[in-house]
Every structure is written in structure tokens, then in C-alpha cells.
Amino acid sequence: MNAVRVLRELHGLGVRLDVRGEKVHYDAPAGVMTSERLEQLRTVKPHLVELLAEPITHQRAPRKQWCDRCRRLESQGIRVLACSVCDRKVSSTG
């Protein structure tokens, strides 16, 4: 299972994930984090850290300039840190 799929599934179940350093923390409704889901989380942890970690320096386009893909992912609870389409808009207008 890939990290994006795990994020979507957990988001749909009301789970909120947060990365602090190299640790992934979660806040979940009671009973949601089964042993299978915890194992999935452990399996994709390196990818989650990369996806959810705050970049040191990065400039994103304003939301109103985001591409359809970025808007769709964000609406699914997936935090988009970089996008070649949106970032090109930033550099061309910046």
C-alpha cells in the first residue's frame, strides 16, 4: 500500500496525521487504529514523513492559482507541498 492511499483511507476515517521531526503522530476516533492500520502506517512512515514534513524553504502559489490536481488532493486531506504546475506559476509571476 502506498502512502497516498494510506492518507486517503485514514482521512476518510477521521484520522489526523502530524509529522514532528521523524515521528508521525495521529489523532483518531476510538477503535479506528486497528493493528492492521498501525502496520500500514509503519510500512509507509518514511514516505509519510517526506509527504507531510514542512519544507525549510518553499514558496507555493496562492490557493486560487492551484491546479485542479492540487485542489482535489487538498480537499481529500492530502497536504501538497510542491507541484511543478503550481510552482511554475509562482516563478513566472514572481
MARZAPA-571472 format. One line per 2 residues: their letters; for each residue x, y, z of N, C-alpha, C, O, CB. Coordinates in steps of 0.001 Angstrom, whole numbers, plus 500000, padded with zeros to 6 digits. Glycine has a CB too. Layout:
// residues N
A) X/Y/Z/X/Y/Z/X/Y/Z/X/Y/Z/X/Y/Z  ...
This chain:
// residues 94
MN) 500853/498812/500000/500000/500000/500000/500891/501241/500000/501892/501292/500715/499033/500004/501234  500526/502239/499196/501366/503437/499150/500887/504501/500136/499769/504435/500647/501385/504013/497735
AV) 501741/505468/500388/501483/506482/501409/500240/507306/501100/499463/507610/502005/502682/507399/501546  500042/507669/499849/498875/508494/499487/497590/507718/499752/496614/508279/500250/498944/508930/497993
RV) 497589/506443/499423/496403/505617/499665/496108/505505/501171/494955/505575/501597/496599/504208/499052  497165/505332/501959/497001/505260/503418/496450/506591/503941/495539/506598/504769/498359/504918/504116
LR) 496992/507714/503466/496494/509033/503878/495015/509195/503557/494240/509671/504388/497297/510143/503196  494629/508802/502358/493217/508918/501958/492315/508076/502848/491280/508542/503324/493038/508495/500495
EL) 492719/506832/503067/491912/505938/503890/491755/506488/505305/490648/506543/505840/492539/504544/503932  492876/506893/505903/492819/507392/507275/492036/508703/507369/491276/508907/508315/494231/507590/507818
HG) 492220/509580/506398/491464/510831/506385/489964/510540/506320/489175/511176/507018/491894/511716/505192  489580/509590/505491/488176/509207/505371/487599/508644/506656/486387/508695/506869/488016/508202/504276
LG) 488451/508111/507508/488021/507557/508788/488115/508564/509929/487842/508234/511083/488844/506342/509121  488510/509810/509594/488576/510850/510610/489901/510935/511341/489991/511567/512394/487505/510638/511592
VR) 490930/510307/510794/492255/510329/511427/493026/511544/510932/493045/511835/509736/493046/509018/511126  493656/512245/511857/494501/513384/511525/495949/513005/511814/496270/512530/512904/494079/514659/512327
LD) 496819/513218/510830/498230/512888/510987/499061/514153/511091/498721/515185/510511/498718/512026/509822  500152/514063/511834/501057/515187/512016/502472/514639/512103/502721/513651/512794/500690/516017/513289
VR) 503391/515277/511405/504795/514864/511453/505565/515880/512273/505507/517083/512020/505401/514729/510021  506287/515373/513257/507164/516205/514083/508535/515552/514065/508763/514526/514706/506616/516362/515559
GE) 509442/516167/513319/510756/515552/513133/510607/514303/512290/510115/514357/511163/511416/515216/514492  511036/513179/512841/510923/511901/512135/509768/511057/512677/509631/509887/512320/512235/511120/512245
KV) 508939/511648/513536/507837/510901/514147/506504/511294/513523/506251/512468/513255/507800/511139/515665  505657/510293/513297/504309/510522/512795/503354/510341/513967/503308/509277/514586/503956/509549/511606
HY) 502597/511385/514264/501596/511335/515332/500223/511305/514693/500016/511849/513608/501734/512550/516307  499292/510669/515370/497930/510633/514844/496920/510904/515941/497167/510656/517121/497641/509286/514189
DA) 495791/511414/515523/494639/511611/516391/493489/510915/515685/493114/511300/514578/494336/513154/516667  492933/509903/516311/491925/509079/515647/490747/508795/516566/490901/508717/517785/492541/507768/515171
PA) 489569/508641/515969/488423/508214/516767/488700/506829/517371/489459/506038/516811/487129/508187/515899  488092/506560/518484/488290/505284/519172/487989/504109/518241/486981/504096/517535/487403/505209/520426
GV) 488887/503127/518260/488692/501897/517508/489128/501935/516051/489137/500901/515384/487284/501535/517559  489486/503097/515554/489856/503212/514140/491245/502645/513870/491454/501978/512857/489800/504670/513698
MT) 492180/502899/514750/493561/502475/514510/493749/501021/514946/494252/500735/516032/494555/503398/515261  493332/500124/514072/493489/498692/514306/494958/498317/514133/495762/499119/513658/492589/497865/513342
SE) 495293/497109/514519/496678/496662/514359/497084/496651/512885/498238/496932/512560/496862/495262/514969  496142/496327/511989/496439/496343/510550/496742/497762/510071/497681/497964/509300/495259/495758/509751
RL) 495962/498743/510517/496191/500128/510101/497492/500668/510682/498207/501413/510013/495018/501015/510527  497800/500304/511905/499066/500728/512506/500246/500140/511725/501255/500815/511523/499135/500297/513993
EQ) 500118/498888/511290/501182/498273/510492/501323/498982/509144/502440/499196/508673/500897/496771/510278  500192/499350/508516/500245/500107/507263/500975/501434/507487/501804/501849/506677/498814/500358/506712
LR) 500650/502082/508590/501278/503359/508921/502789/503182/509092/503569/503999/508601/500656/503951/510205  503198/502133/509777/504630/501869/509959/505313/501595/508617/506436/502042/508384/504839/500674/510911
TV) 504639/500868/507749/505209/500491/506456/505485/501714/505583/506511/501776/504907/504270/499533/505727  504570/502688/505597/504715/503860/504716/505284/505084/505451/505337/506180/504893/503357/504218/504104
KP) 505707/504888/506701/506175/506011/507514/507233/506877/506825/507098/508100/506844/506730/505492/508804  508280/506305/506216/509279/507172/505572/508659/508069/504497/509041/509230/504354/510388/506321/504952
HL) 507722/507533/503760/507054/508313/502715/506127/509361/503320/506015/510469/502797/506263/507390/501781  505459/509011/504424/504594/509980/505103/505416/511145/505642/505013/512303/505526/503813/509302/506249
VE) 506560/510839/506227/507427/511902/506757/507813/512852/505625/507801/514071/505789/508705/511301/507430  508154/512275/504480/508527/513092/503326/507338/513904/502808/507492/515076/502465/509081/512205/502208
LL) 506161/513291/502751/504972/513978/502245/504477/515081/503170/504056/516144/502714/503870/512984/502023  504529/514820/504466/503907/515730/505423/504869/516698/506100/504438/517667/506724/503214/514943/506461
AE) 506167/516442/505980/507141/517308/506645/507121/518702/506024/506941/518854/504815/508559/516700/506556  507302/519678/506838/507336/521073/506383/508678/521345/505717/509719/521154/506346/507099/522061/507572
PI) 508682/521777/504482/509961/522087/503842/510597/523318/504484/509895/524190/504996/509767/522314/502328  511912/523385/504456/512608/524514/505064/512338/525793/504286/511961/526807/504875/514113/524243/505133
TH) 512523/525759/502991/512212/526914/502173/511426/526447/500956/511904/525625/500173/513501/527670/501753  510257/526961/500810/509429/526603/499666/508342/527653/499509/507733/528089/500486/508815/525183/499835
QR) 508113/528040/498297/507060/529013/498053/505989/528369/497193/506275/527859/496110/507620/530290/497377  504772/528394/497670/503640/527840/496928/502845/528973/496310/502851/530100/496803/502737/526977/497844
AP) 502171/528659/495239/501246/529614/494637/500074/529811/495597/499773/528910/496380/500751/529121/493231  499409/530959/495558/498193/531129/496355/497156/530080/495934/497127/529669/494775/497617/532573/496190
RK) 496314/529652/496866/495321/528605/496581/494499/528885/495328/494192/527967/494568/494392/528447/497759  494146/530135/495110/493311/530454/493944/494039/530167/492631/493402/530102/491580/492881/531923/493986
QW) 495357/529995/492673/496139/529687/491479/496522/528213/491382/497205/527819/490436/497384/530530/491456  496095/527395/492339/496450/525982/492319/495808/525271/491144/494728/525646/490688/496041/525313/493619
CD) 496485/524238/490659/495929/523408/489589/494817/522523/490169/494686/522391/491386/497046/522535/488918  494035/521929/489291/492921/521073/489726/493396/519901/490578/492728/519527/491541/492159/520547/488514
RC) 494547/519318/490233/495065/518181/490989/495369/518582/492427/495006/517865/493359/496325/517619/490318  496030/519719/492614/496358/520169/493974/495091/520463/494776/495013/520115/495954/497253/521423/493924
RR) 494113/521093/494159/492851/521371/494857/492155/520080/495267/491633/519979/496377/491919/522210/493970  492145/519092/494372/491480/517815/494656/492183/517089/495809/491525/516590/496722/491461/516918/493390
LE) 493522/517030/495766/494261/516358/496834/494051/517047/498174/493842/516385/499191/495747/516312/496502  494105/518366/498174/493911/519122/499418/492510/518879/499985/492343/518773/501200/494132/520635/499172
SQ) 491503/518789/499110/490133/518543/499578/489985/517145/500178/489063/516889/500952/489140/518720/498425  490903/516240/499815/490907/514886/500368/491771/514791/501628/491960/513709/502184/491406/513892/499320
GI) 492288/515933/502066/493092/515954/503279/494559/515641/503054/495298/515386/504005/492537/514992/504256  494981/515659/501799/496380/515381/501484/497093/516703/501269/496744/517473/500374/496511/514464/500227
RV) 498072/516952/502080/498796/518214/502037/499787/518213/500878/500680/517368/500817/499524/518466/503369  499630/519139/499983/500501/519230/498814/501620/520214/499124/501368/521393/499374/499704/519668/497542
LA) 502846/519730/499107/503989/520574/499443/504647/521189/498218/505271/522245/498315/505006/519778/500210  504517/520547/497082/505131/521062/495863/504380/520520/494654/503841/519413/494677/506633/520682/495792
CS) 504361/521317/493613/503711/520908/492372/504390/521649/491229/504504/522875/491255/502166/521200/492404  504835/520912/490241/505550/521550/489136/504651/522522/488382/505141/523524/487863/506098/520495/488177
VC) 503365/522256/488309/502441/523166/487619/502239/524433/488431/502378/525535/487901/501086/522479/487362  501916/524292/489700/501671/525455/490567/502952/526250/490789/502933/527481/490762/501091/525007/491921
DR) 504053/525559/491006/505321/526242/491265/505786/527013/490038/506422/528060/490166/506395/525235/491691  505476/526509/488863/505819/527240/487653/505062/528555/487621/505597/529575/487186/505509/526403/486397
KV) 503805/528535/488085/503023/529776/488147/503681/530762/489085/503711/531960/488802/501579/529495/488600  504216/530276/490212/504868/531171/491169/506089/531802/490528/506277/533016/490616/505264/530413/492457
SS) 506922/530997/489883/508153/531541/489322/507879/532460/488127/508633/533400/487880/509079/530406/488904  506793/532185/487382/506519/533034/486226/505879/534367/486639/505985/535356/485913/505607/532297/485242
TG) 505212/534395/487806/504596/535630/488264/505466/536334/489300/505263/537513/489593/503218/535347/488843  506447/535598/489858/507256/536136/490933/508404/536906/490420/509194/537432/491203/507737/535065/491818
